[in-house]
Amino acid sequence: MKGVLKPDHIAVNNFELLVLGMPALTVLEVKGLDDELQKTELPDRTMASGGNRKATEFTMKLPMHHLVEQAAMEIWFREGQDPVLPTYKKAATLIHKSISGQVLRTYSMIGIFPFKRTLPDLEMKNDGEMATTEWSMSVDDVLPI
């Protein structure tokens, strides 16, 4: 692979998720962020594009001991509960950074909101690993910037 890949690659551990109206979040992990076209099966059993992109979902993990961030997420989560507030959907930017920080790949997320909170599994025999809260997020649209 040496000489084939350009230098200063984008690292999977060098990213930021900035949500408009939220404090800076220490996101440890983002999983399952797909962008997919709707498709339809034709009578000849081949597939064709439906022309539209689907809304998507992903999960993210935040340190449980980051109390300000967790409180902000809880407030945001409550905005989507009855009575649903008009502010429950927000905009966000996902920034991927290269090793040097000079190369960026960014995506705009429109209509993002948390729809599920998962607390960590607990066990006494654990050596004291950091507890994280996993948030499942819904996104209406993901656009490359």
N, C-alpha and C positions, 0 to 999 in steps of 0.2 A: 504494500500500500504506500510505501515511502515514495514520494515524488508524484503520486497520483492525487492525493488530497492537498488542497491549498492549506497554507499555514493559518494559525489563529482560529481554530475551530470553535464553534459554539458549544459550550459545555452544558450538560444537563443539570449541573449543580450551580449554575450561575444565572438566576432569573429573579424577576420581581413581578408581583401582581399588585397593581395599584388600582384601588377602587375609589371612585369619585365619592367624596363625602364621608370616607372612612379613614381612621388613623392608618399609618403604615402597618401592614400586616407582615408578620414573620412566617411566610408560607414555607413549610418544610418539604412539601410534596404536592404535586399536581398529577392526577391520574385520569386517563380516559377521556381526554378532550378531543373528540372527533368532529369532523365537519363532513356531512354526508348529503348527497343529492337524493331526493325522492326518486324512486324508480317504479316502473310498472311492468308487469309481465304481459307480453303480447300473445295473441292466439297461437303463434308458431313456437311458443315457449322461449323466445328470446326476450331480453330485457331492453327497455328504452328509458331514457331520462324522463322524469315527471316534470322537469324544468325548475323545480324549487328546491331549496336547501332545507333540511330539517333543523328544528331547534335541537340543542344538544345538552348534555349533562357532563359533569366531571366531579371528582372529589378532590378536596385539598385538606391538608393537615396543618394545624396550628399548635404550638406549644401550649399546654394547658395552664402553665404558670404565668403566661403573659396575660395578666388580668385585664388590662385596658383593652387589648385586642379581643379577648373573649367576651368582655362586656359589650363591646361594639357589635360583635357578631350576634350576640343574644338579642340586642335591640333590633338589629336588621331582621333577624328571624321572626321577631314579634310583629314587625311591620307587615309581613305577609299573612298573618293570622287574622281571623275575624275579630273586629272589622278591618279588612285589608286597607292599608294606607296607600295613597297614590305614590308614595316614595319607595315602595318595596323593591321595585326594579331599578337597578343602578347601571352605570357604565363603568367599564374597567379597561385597563391596558395590561397585557401580558408582555413582558420584555425579556427576551432571551439575549444573553450577553456572551461574547466570545471570551477566550482565555485572557486576552489583553484588555477587554472591556471596550475595544474600539469598534467592533462589529456588532451591530444590534439587529435583531429580527423581532418585530413587534406586531401584536395583534390587538385589535380593538374588540371588546366584548360589549354587546348591546343587550339590554334587558336581562341582566344577571341578578339572581337572588338565591339565597339559601333555602332549600326545602327539606333538609334533613340534617340532624346532628347525631353523631355516633360517638359515645364516650368510649374510652379505652377499656380493653379487657384487663382485669386485675388479678394478680396472684401473689401470695406471700413469698413464694420461693424465688421470685424475680430478683435480680441483682440491683435493682433500682434504676432501670431504664427510664428515660424521660417520658412522661405521659403526654399524649397528644389528643386533641379533639379533631375528629374527622367531620368535615362539612360537605354535604352533597349540594352541588350548585346547579341551577338551571340557567341556560343562556339562549336567548332568542337568535343571536347572530354573532358569528366570529369572522372578523374581516382583517386580512393582512393590511398593514399600514405601509 
